Amino acid sequence: MDLRRLPSLCAIALALLVAGCASAPPHNPLAQWRGSPNFNERRAQLIVLHHTQMDSVGEALRTLQTANSQGKVSAHYLIGEDGRIYQLVAEERRAWHAGAGSWGDVSDLNSASIGIELDNDGSEPFAEAQIQSLLRLLEDLTKRLGLPRQAILAHGDLAPGRKTDPSVQFPWQRLADAGFGLWPRASLAPPPPGFDPWVALRLIGYDLRDPGAALAAFHRRFRGNEAREWQPGDAEALYDLQQQMLALPEGAPKPLPAPPLR
């Protein structure tokens, strides 16, 4: 080797190394980086959970890095059944996972949320290794990004007329036991006279433009079914959730004032 060329070779190697590093933005060390080009900038306030409704994590990765029949999609994270965590979009960027919908006063959901996809076809129980990894990731995200621990939502909560994920199989109480998301407390007080469950449903965040879909989303999340009619115990659960929501500290996502329903 011509030693006179060594400084220039080192400079070229350094430039290539810097360029390689620049192609992968700062990402979570808990996850393997699998960059997707489907994003733009945003600021997160919520974490939204999805299931992929696909047959494998490989199929989900391909879709999240390219497109599906409706166009380009992505999420910040994908968790496989085996618990492996993949990161596709940097947290400060706006992944395209939520689409149209709302939660309380938040309507630009992609700008306001971190999206986490779970490798699940929508009909099977969620794997234990997957839930363990999800809990670890939620702990990391809420602490490191300062996100409210109660602001963990289902895609179906945000878009009840369009989406049902994650399915009724998802163990929301397991997350609540670890301190994530709202959940009715063990001892429920009866609601006061004149309590309107529709107003409470709107107050905690649900969009009531399709009341049956909103009620099904509430039941899927909190009651383990997808009924579109009120059930015994719903009023007590909603009253408790409403009280928890009203007691949230400043800085938490704010509910909208309840509009006239009729």
Number of C-alpha atoms within 10 A of each C-alpha: 5 5 8 8 9 11 10 11 12 11 11 12 12 12 12 12 11 11 11 10 11 10 9 13 13 13 17 17 10 14 16 15 19 17 20 22 14 20 20 14 12 18 14 19 21 25 24 25 26 26 23 24 17 15 12 14 21 12 12 23 22 14 19 29 19 15 13 13 7 6 8 17 21 30 31 27 28 30 25 24 19 15 18 16 24 24 23 25 30 23 24 19 19 25 29 22 25 27 15 12 21 18 23 18 12 20 14 15 27 27 21 19 30 31 29 27 28 29 27 27 16 21 11 11 13 20 16 12 14 20 21 14 19 24 16 12 19 21 16 15 18 19 12 9 12 11 23 20 20 20 18 23 22 27 28 27 29 27 23 26 19 14 18 23 27 29 27 21 16 24 16 22 16 12 19 17 11 12 15 21 17 23 20 19 12 8 9 15 12 13 15 9 6 6 14 13 18 19 18 21 22 22 23 24 24 29 23 19 11 12 19 17 25 26 24 24 31 23 20 24 26 20 18 17 15 20 16 15 11 14 10 7 11 16 21 19 23 26 23 23 21 22 13 16 20 13 9 13 10 7 9 15 21 18 18 16 13 16 10 7 10 3
